[in-house]
Each structure stands twice: as structure tokens, then as C-alpha cells.
Amino acid sequence: MEKVSIGDFVKIRKLSSLTLSPSGKKAAFCVTSGDVGENRYRTDIWVWDEGHTPSLYRLTAGEDGKAPVFLDEDTVLFPGDRKNRYPAENGVSRTVLNRIALSGGEAEELFVLPFPASDLTPVGEGLYLASGLRDLSLPDLSGMSGEEKSAALKALEEEKDYEIFDELPFWINGRGVTNKKRHGLFLCDTLSGKETLLTDNYFDLHGFSVNDAHTRVVYWGVEFTSLNTQKSRMFIRTLPDGEPVEVALNGRYRVDQAVFAGEQVVFLAATGEKYGSSENPAFYLCGADGIFTLLSDCDPSLGAVGSDIAGGGNSFWGDETGVYFVQTIGYHSVYRHLSLAGMLETLADDVSIVSCARGKAPIFLIGMEKDAPQELYLKENNRVRRISSFNTGYLETHEIAHTEHFSFIDKDGVEIDGWVLFPGDFDATKRYPAIFDVHGGPQTAYGEGFFHEMQYWAGLGYIVFFCNPRGSSGKGGAFADIYGDNYGVRDYNDLMEFTDHVLARVPQIDPARVAMTGGSYGGFMANWIIGHTDRFAAVASQRSISNYISKCLTTDIGYYHNLSAIQADPWNSPEKMWAHSPLAYADKVKTPTLFIQSDEDYRCWMGDAVQMLQALLMHGVPARMCLFHGENHELSRSGKPKHRVRRLKEITEWFDHYLHRCD
């Protein structure tokens, strides 16, 4: 059996963008792999069709298939300028849509939209709804010609070296500078070539959904000219040209999702009045008049457990009976149904669900079994079965470490779930170095799926351990509540108690050779830990937080989320922000610390890592930073393959050196 290698994440297939045909009997989805040598990823569309031989087959072969949508039962539409015929004009990209028959053959270019578009949805003959990106700072050239257009183009050319920031947020991680950029809802008539903007000029669309008859649309987002308050507006509209009816949110709610359930709308929203910006949403039921009532406040932790090799996709669907969604319960993600009468039912929990396609039989699911990467599953006749084998060959030829779960009751009487990964050749008579891996969020959760970096470390001979401390998702808002005075207190105590339990449970771990790492919130905790204890031999702090005063004033979510998390601000309570900032304790650090940072990470801006690095070097602590150019907050999950290898190499060599693994 082979060991899991540092670049094996490119061999493990990621599944995403699961969608169904109109009958619900056929599924299309994306499969992504990578190539370290070519430093890129390859994505193609695959189809499940039980009436086809074989039932599971690859539909596209251009390695650029993505975001499929069914035009009809036998045709799929997907975006991509496959022949590079449409370069950007005046800095604005166009979107090429292609169609391909499920029976195969060459994809055919169908139409081109004059803006970056996503979420294309057919709503009639030649009619589509789409989310389109607009830049309000650019002049409208469509009505210009001659000297007027030449002058406008010259002015644009002269402005290319400058960026104007005059609103918040002015940048967003993964999207870059967003100042004066808005997503709008467009009705696109491909027969006439006309695109009609259905939303107001400064409205920024967050999502939309249509009813089964494709006669009505619900859409939501925020509208602002200088400060995004993170409070949503939502509208219901009859297609193609009905007047929008605004849902009476009254500036109180942040809407996360909305779908039609029959002719009513079910939406997920939170006010933040109980647990701030990380509050779990409730389910609401809304009629055509825009008046809504509470359907269920079951305090759900929506979405899937974490993994560094999992793709994404939709996990919220509706039909005339209610809504279907993915929820994390404890450390397992399940597929559930909420009826219009408010009754909850779990439909699938055999595997940990990543995304789903709605509940009319059969049910298609992308999920992970214990210690295994993603596969496609089908539920019918009350039985869930795996219908793909994209990663079974890898599992059969590689030595996979198995997660051992245990739980304990912390000193506050709260149950904490945790895991240990043992090397495949574990010998109970030997002593081992260990790595403690802390997740981000903090509102996310570890489960028992596949983590490449942990499997790699276990293959090298490390014991790896990890847990879901308070602050994690999966156990409701009260468990996740570490905000204000509890930030860096409840969570830190749980992590240290967990470490104590692991060392007692696994006496083969050498307590003098234990390292710790984490990213984002885990990076905050790495920086916090080294200022409060020297029990770890080395630490790798990734995309980290060190100074809440600087973070709240530089990052894309800082001006609202970080103020909510600490429940303080730089003017009225700077001492509280500083007390919860790891930088305040940097003069006490003794632990050798590596910093991993990306220069386009606008979620945890590199200024925080730079401050912490300088502070440690000033105080004589061994420290190093590896700064990745052109990467953002998602480096460890979707960064360029060579960069992901270098990141893991930096961390591993740092730990190898200070934990003497190779001696």
C-alpha cells in the first residue's frame, strides 16, 4: 500500500454542482481533479442516467465543463468560452453558453451574454434568468460611437492604474475589488438578444429561485450606496414583466436562502439579535403578498462538515410539500425535510452529505463515508447506495488512517467531540510526535470524512488529533456562542482540555513533541495559544488574526462580523478589542511559529500576520512567513496545486524540524 503523498489532493476527485433533469430521474454534476506539474485543475461534467449504458458517464471532455443546468430532459447547458473567441471588452468579460446532448457529441455554442453571468435558469422559450455582474464605475459605451466612444475608452485606459475605494466593503475575498460592483438579476431573451435588468441600480443580488412552472421568481440581496448593512431586501415577481412585491423584512433580517414550496416561499433568515452575525437562521413561510410567518426555529447548523478535498453545490431545495436541506447534527451532515406544517424529518444519514438534489424519488446526494472522499449516492426504496467510484481506486491502493472518535465533558459540563488519527504502522510500544489541527470558522465542524493534510501527516508517522470546541457548528446557537467576553476563553479552555485528554488517552504521544496548526479562526487560535501557553513545540499559524482593531478596519467582513464577535469597537471599547487580540500577548511567546499567508486574502488580511511575525522576531522568537502571491483565503482548499504543495511542505518541514521527526 502507498502512503498518502503531499500532492495526492490532485488525484482525489471532487464532486460539485449537482443538478437534476426536469423529471428528476437524471443528474448532472461536475468532477474536478488536478495536475501539479501543469499547476491547474480539470473539471468535466458527468451524468447519471439509468436508461443509458453505462448509467454513469462523462459528458464533456474539454476539461472546462462547469455549472451544468438542464435545458430539457436530454440537453445540458453550461458556460465557457471553449474556443477563446470572446476576449474581455473594456475590462468586462462576456459569458458564453454552450449546449450538449446527453447522447454526447460536440458541445454547441448557443448564445453569449455581454457580462459575467452565473446561475443561468431557463424560464421559457429562449428566456433565461441570470445573475450578472455590473461595474457602476464604468461608463455605458453601448450608446456611444465615433469620437465620444474614443474619448471614453481613452479615459478608461488612463484610469487602469488606479483603484477608487468609497464604500464598505470595497473588496471581498475571492472576488477582489468590489467597489461599485453589483450583481443584478437579468431576464435574458436570447431570441431577440435583449437583456433586461430586473433589480435596481445599487441592488446587489445574493440569490434567486423560480417556481416549478417558471412563472414566478423570488430574489434577495442588499441595496447600498456607501455602507452594506448586511440586512437583506427580498422580492417576489411574476415573470416576465410583473411588478415586484417586496417581502416585509423591514431592515431586520439577513436572508441566506429562499425557494418556492408550491406557490409559497420558504426562506432562511436571521436577525442577529441573539447571537450576532453568526446566528443560525430560522425558517419562514411567505405568501405572494410579501407577508411572512415563522415556520420553524429549530436552530439548525446548515451546511456540511469540513474537508479540504470536498466540492460544493446547492443544499436547499423546495417542492409543494416543503423544503429539503443539508444540516450538520453534531459531527454528521444529514439530509432533512421540513414540511409546510413545520414537521422535521431526516431523509438520509447513511453518509455525511455535502450537497443534494431535491427530494422527489430518487434522491441524489454527494457525500462522504467515514475516512473516504466524496462519491455520488442515490436514495430510493428507503435505501442509500453509492453509484460512483471516482475515489475507490485511490482508497484501495493507499494506506488510509482511520478516525477514532471520543468525547469528553469539559469543566463547564459541556460535551466535546474529538478524534485521533493513528499512523498506519502504529506501534503501541513506540513514542510519536503529534499535530493538533484546529478548524476555522469558528462556526464550522469537523466530521469523519477525508482530510488530505491529516492523512498525509499520519502517513509520515505523526499522530493527528482534532475536535469541535465550543464555537463550532452542529450543536445549536448556545454551543456556538463564544462572542464578547467568551472569545478566546471558552474555546481556548476546551482546546487545552482536549489536548490533556488526548495525551492521557494516547500515552504513545511524546508531550514534548506536539505541534499545533489552524487557519482563519484556527489561525487566530494559533496566535492566541502561543501567547498563553508554551506547551506546543511548534505552531503553524495560517491566514491568521492577531489584532482585532486592525482586522475590523481592513478586511471584507471586519467592519460588521468582527465587531459582532468581540462586541466592541475601536472608539468606545478599544481596550476590549486589544484584550482579545493575540498581538497583545506577543511579548510572552516562546513557541517557534510559522506564518502562512496569501496576499489576496481579504478575509484575514496579511497585515495581521505581518504584525505578529514582526512582534515575534522583535522578541527573539524563531519565526518565519511564507507569503503566497495571487492566492486568497481559500489557499488550502482551492489554491493553485503547486502553491498547495508548497504550503503543506512549509508546515511539515517546520514541524519536522522542531519535533525532530526525522532524527
N, C-alpha and C positions, 0 to 999 in steps of 0.2 A: 504493500500500500504506500502511496506517495504522501508526503507531508503537504499540508496546505502552504502554498508559497506566497510570497509578498505580492505578486501580480495576479493572483488567481481570481480576483474580483472581475476581471475581464472575461474569464471563462464561464462565470456563473451567469445564467440568463436572467434578466429582469423582465417581468411582465407588467404591462400597464395599459391604460386607455381601453378597458373592456367595454364593448357596446353590443347591443342586440339588434337583429333584424326586426321589421315590423311585426312578424308573427311571434317573436320571442324564441324561436327554435334554433336560430343560427347566431353565432357570436363571432365578432372580430376583435382583435386586440393586438398590441404591439409587443415585440420581443426584442430586447436590446442586449448586445454583447459588446466587447471592446477589443482593442488592439493596442498594446503598449508600444510596440515598435512604430506604428503609424500614428500613435497618440490621438486616437479618435474612437468614437463609438459607432456601432452599426445597428440600425433599427429597421425591422421589416414588419409588415402586417401579416398575421396568421389568422386562419379561420377555422372554426369548428362547425361542421355541417354533417349531421349524422346520415344524411342522404347521399353524401359524397364518399368516394373511396380514394384515399383514406379519409376518415372523418376529420382528422386534424392535419392541416397542410398550410404551407407558406404561400401567401397570395402575391406579395411583391418581392422582387429580387434586386431592387436598386439600392438597398441598404440605406434608404432615406424615407421609408414609409412611416407615417405617424398620424395620430389623431383621426382614426377612421370614423366615418359616420355612414350609415346605410341610406342610400337613395331610395332603394326599394328592396324587395326580398332577395334580389340576385345581383345587386350592384353596390359597390362601396365607393365613397368619395373621400379623398384625402389631400392635404396640402403639400406643396413642394414644387419649386422651380427646378425640375429634374434636368432640364437642358440648358440651364443658366441663360435663359432668353430675356429675363426681365431684371436688369440691374436697378438698384435704387435710383430714384429721381429726386434731386434736390434734398438728399438725406432721408427720403421717405421710401420705405420698402413696399413692394407690392406683394400680393398673395395669389399664388397660382393654385387652382383647384383641379385635381385630376380624378377621373373615374376609372374603375376597373371592374370587370365582371368577375363574379365568384368562380366562374368556369375557367378563369385565367386569361392569358393573352397580354398584350401590351397595354399599359395604362394610357389613357387618352386625356389630353388637356381639355377641360370643359369650359372654364372661364377664369378671368383674372379680376381681382379686386384692387382698387388703387390705394390701398392702405394695408398695414399689417393687421390681419384678421385671425380670429380664433373662435372656437365653439360654434362652428357653422352648423345650422339646423334647418333642414328643409321644412317649409310651411305651405307649399303649394306649387303649382306648375311653374317652374323657373324662379320661384320665390324662396329666399333664404333669410334667416336672421343670423347676424354675426356680431361679435364684439370687435370693434375696430378702434385702433389706436390713432389718436389725433394729437398734433402738436399745435397748441393755440398760439405759440410764439412765432410760427411761420406764416408768411403772407399767403393768401389764397391766389395761386397762379392760374387757376382754371379759366378765369375770365380775362386774362391779360394776353397781350400779343405785342409784337414789334418792340419798340424802344422801351415801353413800360415794363414788359417782361424782362428784357435785357438788364434794365436798371435794377429790378428786384432781385434777379439772380446774382448780379454783381454785389449787391448789398449783403446777400446771404453768404457769398464767398468770403467777404471781408469779416464776417461775424464768426467764422468757423473756429477761431482760436479762443473764443470767449464763452463762458457759461454764466447765465444770469440766475441767481437764486433769490426769490422773493416770496416764497410760500413754504409751508411745512405740511408734509415732508417734501424736501427738494430732491432727495434721492431715495431709492428703495433697493434693498439687497436683491441681486439677480436681475434687476431691470435697469440699473444705472441711474442717471439723472432723469428725474421725472417732473421737474419744474414745468408747469403749464401743459403737461401732457395728460390727456384724459382718454379713457376708454368709453366709447359711446355705443349704443345699441343701434345697429343699422338694419333696415329692411332692404335687401338687395334683389332687384328684379334683373335677372341675368338675360331675359329675353329682350328688354329694352336698354339694358346697360345702365340703369339708373340706381343709385344708392341713396336712400332716404334716412337721415338721422332722426331717430325717434326720441332721443333724450336731449335735454337742454345742454347748452354750450359747455358749462363748467361742471356738469354732472359726470362723475367717474363711475362707470359701470363695474360692479363686482360680480354679477352673475345674472342669469335669466333662465327660465324654463317655460316650455309650452305645454298646453293640454294635449290629450291624445288625439283630438280632432284637428289640431294645429290651427285653431281659430282664436286662441287667446294666449297671451304671454304675461308672465309676472317677471318683473325685473327690479333689481335693487342695487344700491350703491350710495355714494356720498356726493354732496354738492358743496363746493367751496371755492373761494377766490384767493384766500391767503392762508387759512388755517383749517386743516382737515380735523374736524372734531371727533372723528371715528363714530359718529352717530348716523344711522342709515335713513334713507328715504326709499320707499318701495311703492311700485305702481302695478296695476293690473290693466291690461289693454286688450281690446278686441282687434283682431287683425283683419284686413291690412291697415285700415285708417280710422279706427275708433279712437275716441277721446280717452286719455289715461285717467284712471281713478286712483287717487293716492290713498295708500293704507295709512291709517291714523296712528303713526308711530310717535308723533309729537316730540321728536328730538330726544327720545329716551333710550332707544334700542340700537344695538349693533346686530344687524342681520347677518347670519352666517350662511344659511341655505334656505331655499324655498322651492316647492314643487306643487303641481296640481294633484289633488286627490279627488278624482272625479272632476266636478266643476268648482270645488272649493280649493283653497290654497292652504297648505301646511307649511309653516316656516319656523326656523330655528333662530332664536334671538336672545340676547342677554342685555340687561341694563347696567351691569357692573356695580349695582348698588349694594351688593352683599360681599362679593369677593373681588371687586376691582376689574381690571381689564382681562384677567384670566378666568373670569366666572364661567362656569358651564352654562350653555344656553338651555332654554325651555322650549317646548313645542307649543305653537299657537295655531289656531284654526281661523281662517279668514274667508269671508264671503265676498261676492262681487262688489258690494258696496264699500269695501275697504274697512269694515268693522271686524275686529278680531276678538277672540276669547282664548283663554288658556286651555290647551288641550291636555298637557302633561308637564309637570315639573319634576321629572324623575332624576334630575341631577346627573345626566349621562356624561361620561367622558367619551366623546365621539372620536372616531378615527381608530387607527391601528397601532399596535405596539411597534417599537422602533426596530430598525435594521439598517445596516449600511449597504445592503445589496437589494433592497426592495423597490419596485416601481410603484407608481401611484395610480390614481384613477378615481372615478366617481364612486361615492359610497352613500348616496342619498337619492332615493327614488320614490315615486308615488304612483298609486292607481286608485280606482274607485273605492277600495277598502281602507286605505290609509297610506302610511309611509314605511319604507324599508331603509335600514341604515346599519352601518358598522359601529359598534360600541365596544370599548375596552372595559371589561369587567375584571378587576384585579389585574392579572397579567396576561389575560387571554382576550383576543378580539373576536367578537361573535356577530352574527347577522341576525337582526331583530326586525320585528314588525310592530308598529303602533297603529291600532285601529282608530277610526274616527270617533269611537266611543271611549277612547283612552286606555284600551286594553293592550298590554305589552306581551309579546310572545317571542321567544328565541327560536329562530328557524334553522340555524346551523351553528354548531360549536365544535364540530369534529376536528377542524384545523383552525389556526389563527388567521382570521380573514384580513386581507389587505384592501381589497375593493370588491365590488359586487355589481351585478346587473339584475334588475328588479325581479320581484317575487313570483310572477306568474310561471308555473312549471313549464320547463325545467328552470332551476335557479343556477346561474353561472357565477362562480366565485374564483377570485385569485387569492391564494392563501399559502401559509407555510406550516408544515408539520414540524414537530419537535426536532431541533437540530438540523433542519433542512431548508434550502432556499425555496423560492416561490414555484408553484405549479398552478395549473388550471383545474378546477374541480366543478363537478356537476351534481346538483341535488335533485333527485326525482324519486318518486315512490318511497319517500321518507329515508332515503339513503344517500350519503355523500360519497362520491367516488372520484378518484383522481383520473383525469382524462388526458393529461400530458406527461411527458417525461423529459422535459428540457434539461433538468439537472440531475436526473438519476444516474447517468453515466459518471458524472463527476463524483457523486457520493460513493459509488461502488468502487472507485479507484483511489480514493483519498482517505486518509486517516482522520476521522471526524471526532473531535472531543464532544462529550455528551454533558449537557447541563444537569447538575444535581441541585434540586430546589430544596430550600428550607426556609422556615420563617421563625421569627422570634418576637417577643413582646418587649418594646422599648421601655425606658424608665418612666414614660408618661402613660403606659398601659396601652400603647398602640401597636398593632401587628404590622411588622415589616417583612416583605418578601425579598428573598435574595437567592443567589445562585453561585455555584463554584464550577469551573471548567478544569478538568484534570488533563494533563498530557496523556496521549495515547499509550505511552510506555511507562505510565506511572508506577513507581516502586515505593511501597509504603515504608521501606527501610531507609530511604534517602531523604535529604533535605532539599527544598526547592525555593527558588525565587518566585515572587508573585507580583501581579499587577492588579490594582483596583481601578476599574473603569466606571466613571460616573457619567450618567446621561445628561443631555441638555434639557432645555425647556424653561423651567423645571417641569412644566405640565406636559410630560410625555411619560412613557413607561417602557421598561424592559420586559420582554417576554421570553419564550423559549424557542424562537426562530433562529435563523442563521446570522451570525455576525462574523464577517470575514476577518476583521482585525483581531478579534479574540481567538478565533480558530488558528490564525497564523501564530500568535504568541504561544498558544497551547502547544502547537507543533514544534516550537523552538525549545520547549521544556519549561515554560512558565505555567504556574497555576494562576488562573484568571478568576476574579470574583467581582460581582456587581449586584446592585439591589435597587429597589424603588423606595427611597426615603419619603418622608412627608414633603409635600410639594409636588409629588408625582400625580399623574392622572390614573384613573382606574378605580378609585375608591371615593369619588364624590368631592364636592367643594370643600367640606370641612377638613378632609385629609390633605387636600392640595393647598390649604390656606397657610402659607408661611410669610405673609406680607406684613409690612410695617416692622414692628419690633422683633418679630419672629424670624426675619430674613437672616440667614446665616447662623441661626440659633437652633431651632427645631431640626432643620435639615442636617446641619453640621453634627449635632448630637447623635442623630440616627446613623449617620455615616461612620462616625467613630465607634459607636456601639456595635454596628455591623462588623466592622473590622475586628473588634475584640472577639465577637462570636466566631468569625471565620478562623482566626488564629487558634482559638480553643478547639474548634471542630476539626481542623486540619493541622495537626501538630507537625506535619511534614514541612509546612511553610516556615522558612527561616525569618523570624520577625525583623532581623537586621537587614533583610534583602527584599523589602516590599516597596513597590513604586505605585504611583497614582497618576491617572490622567483623566481628562474630561474636556469637553468642548462646549462653547456658548455658556449656558448656565453651569455646565460642568467645568468650564474654564474659569468662571467666577469662583466656583468652589475650590478649584486647584489653587488659585491665588489666595483664597481665604484660608485654606488649610495650611499653607506654608507659613502664614503669619500667626497661626495659633497652635501649631504643633510641629515638632521635628521628627515625628515617628516614621516618616517615609524617607527612604534612602535617595529617591529622586522623584521628580514630578515633571510631567509634560502638560503645559497649560495651552489649550488650543482655543483660537477665536474667543479670547477671554474678556472679562470685565475686571477692571481694577479701581476705577474712580467713577462713582455714580454722578458726581457733579459734571464731569466732562462727558460721560456717556449720555446723559439725558439731553445734552446740548449739541451732540454731534451725530447721533445715529437716527436711522429711519423711524424707529419706534420709541426712541428715548424720551421724546417730549410728552408722551402720554403713558406708555407702558411702564417705564422706569419710575416715573413719579408715583404711579399707582402702586408699584411693587414695594417701594420703600415708604410710601405715604409721607413724602417730604418733598421740598423743593429747594433750589439753591438760595432763595432770598429769605424765606421765612423760617426755614429749619435746616440750614447748611450743615450744622453740627451733626444732625441725624444722618444726613446723606454721607457725610465723611465717616461717621462711626460704622456704617455698613459697607464702606469701601475697603477692599483688601489693601489698597495702597497705604492706608493709614497705619498698617501694621508691617510694612515692608522692612522697617529697621530691625524687626525681630526675626527675620527669615534667616535660616541656616541651610535650607534644603537646596541642593543643585537643581535648577529649574530651566527647562527648555520651553521656549515660546514658539508656537506655530501660528502664523498669521497670514491673511491674504489682504492685498492692498485695495481690493474692490469689495471688501466685506463692509457693507453699510449697516449691518445689524449689530455687530460688535466691532466698531471702528478701530483701526490699528493704533490709534493714539493711546488707547488704554494699555495695550500690550507694550508699546514703546515706553510708557511711563513706568510700568512695572519692571521691565528689563533694566532701564537706567537706574532705578532705585536699588535693585539687587546688585548691579555692578558697582554702584557707589558705595555699597556696604560690604564689598568684598565677597559676595556670594557667587559661586560658579553659575553662570547663566549664559544663554545663547538664544538667538532668534533665527528662525528660517522664515523669511518673508516671501510669499508666492505672488508673483506678478500676474495680473489678469484673472485671478481667482476671487471667489466671493465666499459667503458664509457656508456654501454647500461643498467646499473642497473635499471633505472626507466621503461624501456620498455621490457627487456627480462632477468633480473636478476632472481636468484632463488626466488621462491614465498615467502619464509619466509623473505628473505632479502628485497624484495619489500614491504612487510607489515611493516617491521621494519623501513625502510626508511620513509614511509608515517607516521608512528607513531611518529618518531622523529620530523618531521617537524610540524605535527599537535599539538603535546604537547608543542612544543616551542611557537607556535603561541597562543595556548590556554592560556599559562601562561602569556605572555606579552600583550595579547589583552583582557585578563580577560573574555574569552567566558563563562567559567563555573561558574563565580561568581554569 
